[in-house]
């Protein structure tokens, strides 16, 4: 998820700090940033809110 990786880097937010902000553990955020793991709808919404909309929910979830 390039948008999330970019947001964290541009805002100087560590994965552990962001994990605390959205209520997950650091390894979960790492999997979102590094690989094909997608967050649940609820977590994607928390990410969207925590980033002020910079990382939109629809960019995070898989729609089939």
N, C-alpha and C positions, 0 to 999 in steps of 0.2 A: 504494500500500500504506500505508494510513493508520496501521496499527499500527506499522510500522517508522518512519515519519515521527514519530509521537508518541513512541515509545521514545527515538529519538535526541534529540529536543527536551527531553523530560523529564529525560534523564540528561546533558545537556550534551555529547553526543558528536557531533563533526563527521563529516560524510560521509567525509572523507578518513581520519580515525582509524578509523572503523568499517570502511572498505574494507581497511585494513591488518590489522585484526583477523580478517577473514574471508577474506583472500587474493585480493581482486579490486581493480580500480582504482576510483578515485573516481567516474569517469563511469558505471561500472556501477551503483554504489550510487545515484547520482543518477537513473538510468533506473528503478531499482526503486521509488524514492520518488516520482518525478514521473509516471511513465507506466505504460502497459500491459505493460511488459516484466516477465516473471516469471523468477525464478531457476531454475536446474536443481534437481533433488532434492538433489544433493550440497551446493550452495550454500545452499539453503533450510535444510538440516540444520545447516550451519555458523552460519547466522543464528540459528536457534533456540538453539543451544548458546551462542553469544556473548551472547545476550540473557537467558540463564538461563531460557528458556522463555516469556519475556514476549511474544515474537513467534513463535507456533507455526508449525511447518513447514506444516501444512495451511492456514494463512491466506495462505501465500506462493505456493503452486503452483496451477496450473490443472488441475483434474481433469475429463476429458471422458468 
